Amino acid sequence: MTADRLDRDLAALLARRLRAGESEDPTALRRLLAEAANPALVLRVRREVDAAARPISALALWGGKDLLRTLDLARARFGAAAPLRSVSKPEEALAAARTPGAVAVLALEPGLAWWGRLLAEPALQVFAALPDAAPAGAAPEALAVAAVDTEPTGADETFWVTDAPEPAARIESALGREGLAGQLLLAAGGLKLFALAGYVQRQDERLSRAPGRLAGVIGSAPVPFDLREPR
């Protein structure tokens, strides 16, 4: 079969896939990537198809110190066609995220605790961590925020903020005693951002016993896809 014929077949299949609608099932996508000969390419095509099938109304980007890197992460996750606007302050990105159908992507920068603002805005939630594909255990570089509800996928991490003054290791130990595995991501402005293993609901009683007077879950996201070849 010639390359031209394959290209025509591919175009026809993509058209059929778009008509079928978009699927947000990370579990099925993980299975697909595990079976793919070129998982990075499959993930890239899948994200573009998802973006075309279910376009977002606006993408607000606060890139921090490395705007181009954050831009690349946002495009890889939300597609090349999404209408993107770069903003100069995290507050502007969060304000844009309040609009239904809009998404804000914000860099995680040392010394800046924009994520702490989400404690006062429960309608906004973190729903994606970027990069979308990374080795297991890699820390996120940016978070995507929108006025959406998150649901468990079976392979998630939850983002939790606390004002507890104790060292991170002590807080992680306290979480562990409650059956929660937590890892410090950032500390700034008297607040600490932790990634908790699994999907943890905001009203989980175990968190009520965790350190801190001002604390809470600000969202959750599927863990990144690990596209490395298995050994």
DAQUIJO-V762408 format. One record per pair of residues at least 4 apart in sequence whose C-alpha atoms are under 8 Angstrom apart, sorted by sequence separation. I is the first residue (numbers start at 1). J is the second residue. D is the distance in whole Angstrom. If there is no record, write none. Layout:
I;J;D
I;J;D
This chain:
1;5;7
2;6;6
3;7;6
4;8;6
5;9;6
6;10;6
7;11;6
8;12;6
9;13;6
10;14;6
11;15;6
12;16;6
13;17;6
14;18;6
15;19;6
16;20;6
17;21;7
18;22;7
25;29;6
26;30;6
27;31;6
28;32;6
29;33;6
30;34;6
31;35;6
32;36;6
35;39;8
38;42;6
39;43;6
40;44;6
41;45;6
42;46;6
43;47;6
44;48;6
45;49;6
46;50;6
47;51;6
48;52;6
49;53;6
50;54;6
51;55;5
63;67;4
66;70;6
67;71;6
68;72;6
69;73;6
70;74;6
71;75;6
72;76;6
73;77;6
74;78;6
75;79;5
76;80;7
78;82;7
88;92;7
89;93;7
90;94;6
91;95;6
92;96;6
93;97;6
94;98;7
95;99;8
98;102;7
108;112;8
113;117;8
114;118;8
115;119;8
117;121;7
118;122;6
128;132;8
134;138;6
152;156;7
166;170;6
167;171;7
168;172;6
169;173;6
170;174;6
171;175;6
172;176;6
173;177;6
174;178;7
175;179;7
176;180;5
187;191;6
188;192;6
196;200;8
200;204;7
203;207;8
204;208;7
205;209;7
206;210;7
1;6;7
34;39;7
50;55;8
51;56;7
62;67;7
63;68;7
74;79;8
75;80;5
87;92;6
97;102;5
166;171;6
175;180;5
176;181;6
187;192;4
33;39;5
36;42;7
63;69;8
64;70;8
87;93;6
96;102;7
97;103;5
118;124;7
175;181;6
176;182;7
186;192;6
187;193;6
63;70;5
75;82;8
96;103;7
97;104;5
118;125;7
164;171;8
175;182;7
185;192;8
186;193;5
62;70;8
63;71;7
96;104;7
184;192;7
185;193;6
186;194;7
33;42;7
61;70;8
131;140;6
172;181;7
184;193;6
185;194;5
207;216;8
33;43;7
61;71;7
94;104;6
130;140;6
131;141;7
172;182;5
184;194;4
185;195;7
93;104;5
129;140;6
130;141;6
131;142;7
172;183;7
183;194;5
184;195;6
93;105;7
129;141;8
130;142;5
172;184;8
182;194;6
183;195;5
61;74;8
93;106;7
129;142;6
130;143;6
182;195;6
183;196;7
129;143;5
130;144;8
182;196;4
202;216;7
128;143;6
129;144;6
181;196;6
182;197;6
202;217;5
90;106;7
127;143;8
128;144;5
168;184;6
180;196;7
181;197;5
201;217;7
126;143;6
127;144;6
128;145;7
180;197;7
200;217;8
126;144;6
127;145;6
126;145;4
127;146;7
125;145;5
126;146;7
200;220;8
124;145;6
125;146;6
127;148;8
199;220;7
124;146;5
125;147;6
59;82;7
61;84;7
63;86;8
91;114;7
124;147;5
125;148;6
127;150;6
58;82;7
59;83;6
60;84;6
61;85;6
62;86;6
90;114;6
123;147;6
124;148;7
125;149;7
57;82;8
58;83;5
59;84;5
60;85;5
61;86;5
62;87;5
123;148;7
125;150;8
165;190;7
56;82;6
57;83;7
58;84;6
59;85;6
60;86;6
61;87;6
62;88;6
98;124;7
22;49;8
23;50;7
51;78;6
52;79;8
55;82;7
56;83;8
58;85;8
60;87;7
62;89;6
97;124;7
163;190;6
164;191;7
179;206;8
22;50;5
51;79;6
62;90;6
163;191;5
164;192;8
178;206;6
47;76;7
52;81;8
162;191;6
163;192;6
47;77;6
48;78;7
51;81;8
161;191;7
162;192;5
18;49;7
22;53;5
47;78;7
48;79;5
51;82;7
62;93;6
74;105;7
161;192;6
162;193;7
178;209;8
17;49;8
21;53;6
22;54;6
44;76;7
47;79;6
48;80;7
61;93;6
108;140;8
161;193;5
175;207;8
178;210;8
21;54;8
60;93;5
108;141;5
126;159;8
160;193;6
161;194;6
18;52;7
19;53;8
107;141;6
108;142;5
159;193;7
160;194;5
14;49;8
18;53;6
70;105;8
107;142;4
108;143;7
159;194;6
160;195;6
175;210;6
60;96;6
70;106;8
106;142;5
107;143;7
159;195;5
160;196;7
174;210;6
60;97;7
70;107;6
105;142;7
106;143;6
158;195;6
159;196;6
174;211;7
105;143;6
106;144;6
157;195;6
158;196;5
105;144;4
106;145;8
157;196;6
158;197;6
171;210;8
104;144;6
105;145;6
157;197;5
158;198;6
171;211;6
103;144;7
104;145;5
156;197;7
157;198;5
158;199;6
60;102;8
62;104;8
63;105;8
64;106;8
103;145;6
104;146;6
119;161;8
156;198;5
157;199;6
158;200;6
58;101;7
59;102;6
60;103;6
61;104;6
62;105;6
63;106;6
64;107;6
103;146;5
155;198;6
156;199;6
57;101;5
58;102;5
59;103;5
60;104;5
61;105;5
62;106;5
63;107;5
64;108;8
65;109;8
102;146;6
154;198;8
155;199;8
56;101;5
57;102;5
58;103;6
59;104;6
60;105;6
61;106;6
62;107;6
64;109;7
101;146;8
102;147;8
116;161;7
154;199;8
166;211;8
56;102;6
59;105;7
100;146;8
101;147;8
139;185;7
56;103;7
100;147;6
152;199;6
164;211;5
165;212;8
97;145;7
98;146;7
99;147;7
164;212;4
97;146;5
98;147;6
162;211;7
163;212;5
164;213;7
97;147;7
162;212;5
163;213;7
164;214;8
94;145;7
162;213;7
163;214;6
162;214;6
163;215;6
77;130;8
162;215;4
77;131;8
161;215;5
162;216;7
77;132;6
160;215;7
161;216;5
74;130;8
76;132;7
160;216;6
161;217;6
73;130;6
160;217;4
161;218;7
73;131;6
159;217;6
160;218;6
73;132;8
158;217;7
159;218;6
160;219;8
158;218;8
159;219;6
158;219;6
159;220;6
158;220;4
157;220;6
158;221;7
156;220;7
157;221;6
156;221;5
157;222;6
156;222;4
157;223;6
155;222;6
156;223;5
155;223;6
73;142;8
150;219;7
153;222;7
150;220;7
70;141;8
150;221;8
70;142;7
113;187;7
111;186;8
113;188;5
116;191;7
110;186;7
111;187;7
112;188;6
113;189;6
110;187;7
111;188;5
112;189;7
108;186;8
110;188;7
111;189;7
113;191;7
115;193;8
136;224;8
135;224;8
134;224;6
135;225;8
136;226;6
133;224;5
134;225;6
135;226;5
126;218;6
127;219;6
128;220;7
129;221;6
132;224;5
133;225;4
134;226;5
135;227;7
125;218;6
126;219;4
127;220;5
128;221;5
129;222;8
131;224;7
132;225;6
133;226;6
134;227;7
135;228;7
124;218;8
125;219;5
126;220;6
127;221;5
128;222;7
129;223;7
130;224;8
133;227;7
125;220;8
126;221;7
127;222;8
129;224;7
119;215;7
122;218;7
119;216;6
119;217;8
119;218;6
118;218;6
115;218;8
27;153;7
26;153;7
27;154;7
25;153;7
27;155;8
40;227;7
39;227;6
33;227;8
30;225;7
26;222;7
